[in-house]
């Protein structure tokens, strides 16, 4: 599955004979799983390593916190919308 971005992967899967809907669903599931793993990695890093950030980058700590919060909230909203829409 190292053919490029999702559009290239979709085109390659369709050329291999897979249905377009199934291919799109597989790619979306891969993306959601990736986002969940990144979310857990970020949260564990903030929980266990933020004290190091505070000591070395005290002036930037507030911006790091704001950026972390904004990016994670976007991911949570995206994932929750995907989960809610998958039940319809």
Protein Blocks (a to p, Z undefined) as FASTA:
>chain_A
ZZbcfklmmmmmmmnopafklmmmmmmmmmmmmmmmmmmmmmmmmmmmmmmmmmmmmmlm
mmmmmmmmmmmmmmmmmmmmmmmmmmZZ
